[in-house]
């Protein structure tokens, strides 16, 4: 396992849609292990492959108990996951505003409004088809990482003025991370 360099915004790779994974081979498994190591080292909750410069539809996350809130019965709120070719199949009408940050946009946090609960289908590392109902930070993290795979930075959910200000700050901060 090895730590990978995190891509810092602005960077074209972060606004590019990642491609489907057709074969979960040893290379993908090694990437996932390296992504977990990178995420833990950076103290993140999640990390998408595009954030380490790999334009593949995979992300990892580990939402610990202290980040959770109680959700409805049958919904997970914590856990360590690797999601390959994930697709949200259901979003709640109920929304919640919480502060988000991003390893690719360091030194910033913004309040983002997202659905509170969701259902996602995905492939696991052993190519098994999975379905997960998620709430709280786990649901938020899935949405955030899936946005990355679709070429969307979380700050795109801000107003144009706030987005422009966030990108200006990101450009200044990026110099210190290169």
C-alpha positions as semicolon CSV with decimal commas, in nm:
position;residue;x (nm);y (nm);z (nm)
1;X;0,000;0,000;0,000
2;X;0,112;0,352;-0,068
3;X;-0,015;0,701;-0,017
4;X;-0,123;0,876;-0,337
5;X;-0,101;1,249;-0,417
6;X;-0,437;1,426;-0,387
7;X;-0,545;1,640;-0,683
8;X;-0,614;1,997;-0,566
9;X;-0,870;2,225;-0,734
10;X;-0,873;2,388;-0,975
11;X;-0,778;2,088;-1,191
12;X;-0,947;1,963;-1,508
13;X;-0,956;1,605;-1,377
14;X;-1,191;1,712;-1,098
15;X;-1,449;1,831;-1,351
16;X;-1,430;1,522;-1,575
17;X;-1,682;1,239;-1,556
18;X;-1,513;0,913;-1,454
19;X;-1,557;0,599;-1,662
20;X;-1,723;0,273;-1,558
21;X;-1,506;-0,006;-1,424
22;X;-1,557;-0,316;-1,636
23;X;-1,313;-0,548;-1,457
24;X;-1,244;-0,546;-1,083
25;X;-0,890;-0,677;-1,112
26;X;-0,577;-0,663;-0,893
27;X;-0,496;-0,313;-1,022
28;X;-0,836;-0,181;-0,901
29;X;-0,796;-0,362;-0,566
30;X;-0,451;-0,206;-0,518
31;X;-0,594;0,137;-0,609
32;X;-0,869;0,094;-0,348
33;X;-0,617;-0,004;-0,078
34;X;-0,400;0,296;-0,167
35;X;-0,707;0,523;-0,161
36;X;-0,800;0,406;0,189
37;X;-0,443;0,474;0,308
38;X;-0,447;0,818;0,142
39;X;-0,788;0,906;0,289
40;X;-0,688;0,801;0,642
41;X;-0,357;0,988;0,618
42;X;-0,543;1,305;0,512
43;X;-0,808;1,251;0,784
44;X;-1,093;1,246;0,534
45;X;-1,428;1,066;0,547
46;X;-1,425;0,976;0,177
47;X;-1,208;0,982;-0,133
48;X;-1,301;0,938;-0,499
49;X;-1,055;0,794;-0,754
50;X;-1,065;1,121;-0,951
51;X;-0,918;1,293;-0,644
52;X;-0,602;1,086;-0,691
53;X;-0,599;1,141;-1,068
54;X;-0,767;0,813;-1,171
55;X;-1,081;0,871;-1,381
56;X;-1,258;0,550;-1,275
57;X;-1,597;0,516;-1,100
58;X;-1,480;0,408;-0,756
59;X;-1,470;0,575;-0,416
60;X;-1,390;0,478;-0,060
61;X;-1,530;0,611;0,266
62;X;-1,530;0,543;0,635
63;X;-1,795;0,728;0,833
64;X;-1,730;0,672;1,201
65;X;-1,981;0,673;1,482
66;X;-1,901;1,028;1,602
67;X;-2,012;1,170;1,263
68;X;-2,353;1,002;1,266
69;X;-2,707;1,084;1,353
70;X;-3,000;0,851;1,402
71;X;-3,186;0,771;1,084
72;X;-3,505;0,586;1,012
73;X;-3,520;0,212;1,077
74;X;-3,337;0,008;0,815
75;X;-3,089;0,283;0,718
76;X;-2,716;0,257;0,783
77;X;-2,545;0,560;0,931
78;X;-2,184;0,440;0,967
79;X;-1,940;0,213;0,797
80;X;-1,633;0,154;0,585
81;X;-1,721;0,107;0,219
82;X;-1,569;0,079;-0,125
83;X;-1,829;0,158;-0,392
84;X;-1,769;0,075;-0,756
85;X;-2,000;0,195;-1,037
86;X;-2,244;0,327;-0,776
87;X;-2,581;0,471;-0,867
88;X;-2,829;0,643;-0,638
89;X;-3,171;0,485;-0,690
90;X;-3,369;0,687;-0,435
91;X;-3,330;1,026;-0,262
92;X;-3,545;1,155;0,022
93;X;-3,753;1,468;-0,022
94;X;-3,634;1,575;0,322
95;X;-3,318;1,785;0,294
96;X;-3,063;1,896;0,549
97;X;-2,797;2,169;0,545
98;X;-2,456;2,074;0,686
99;X;-2,100;2,203;0,650
100;X;-1,894;2,003;0,403
101;X;-1,528;2,008;0,325
102;X;-1,320;1,836;0,059
103;X;-0,965;1,702;0,045
104;X;-0,935;1,851;-0,306
105;X;-1,043;2,197;-0,183
106;X;-0,837;2,238;0,136
107;X;-0,897;2,503;0,399
108;X;-1,263;2,555;0,306
109;X;-1,598;2,444;0,446
110;X;-1,938;2,543;0,313
111;X;-2,296;2,478;0,411
112;X;-2,452;2,248;0,149
113;X;-2,815;2,138;0,123
114;X;-2,858;1,770;0,031
115;X;-3,119;1,495;0,068
116;X;-3,107;1,342;0,417
117;X;-3,157;0,976;0,314
118;X;-3,082;0,771;0,005
119;X;-3,063;0,426;-0,146
120;X;-2,760;0,337;-0,357
121;X;-2,669;0,032;-0,561
122;X;-2,306;-0,049;-0,631
123;X;-2,048;-0,322;-0,679
124;X;-1,816;-0,423;-0,397
125;X;-1,450;-0,510;-0,427
126;X;-1,538;-0,876;-0,495
127;X;-1,773;-0,769;-0,779
128;X;-2,082;-0,850;-0,572
129;X;-2,391;-0,641;-0,638
130;X;-2,491;-0,443;-0,326
131;X;-2,776;-0,219;-0,218
132;X;-2,748;0,022;0,075
133;X;-2,996;0,253;0,245
134;X;-2,800;0,536;0,408
135;X;-2,876;0,831;0,635
136;X;-2,686;1,114;0,800
137;X;-2,319;1,170;0,717
138;X;-2,300;0,836;0,535
139;X;-2,570;0,952;0,288
140;X;-2,399;1,291;0,254
141;X;-2,060;1,131;0,194
142;X;-2,203;0,902;-0,077
143;X;-2,357;1,203;-0,253
144;X;-2,035;1,406;-0,224
145;X;-1,814;1,126;-0,361
146;X;-2,059;1,036;-0,637
147;X;-2,060;1,403;-0,739
148;X;-1,680;1,373;-0,778
149;X;-1,724;1,078;-1,014
150;X;-1,964;1,289;-1,220
151;X;-1,715;1,578;-1,240
152;X;-1,899;1,796;-0,986
153;X;-1,720;1,968;-0,699
154;X;-1,934;2,017;-0,387
155;X;-1,896;2,395;-0,417
156;X;-2,107;2,374;-0,737
157;X;-2,406;2,347;-0,500
158;X;-2,339;2,705;-0,382
159;X;-2,474;3,022;-0,537
160;X;-2,269;3,159;-0,830
161;X;-2,122;3,435;-0,611
162;X;-2,018;3,193;-0,334
163;X;-1,885;2,944;-0,591
164;X;-1,673;3,213;-0,759
165;X;-1,535;3,322;-0,420
166;X;-1,458;2,960;-0,325
167;X;-1,274;2,899;-0,654
168;X;-1,071;3,217;-0,610
169;X;-0,966;3,102;-0,264
170;X;-0,891;2,751;-0,400
171;X;-0,657;2,899;-0,663
172;X;-0,465;3,088;-0,394
173;X;-0,448;2,790;-0,157
174;X;-0,341;2,545;-0,431
175;X;0,004;2,711;-0,451
176;X;0,082;2,589;-0,100
177;X;-0,013;2,228;-0,178
178;X;0,195;2,183;-0,493
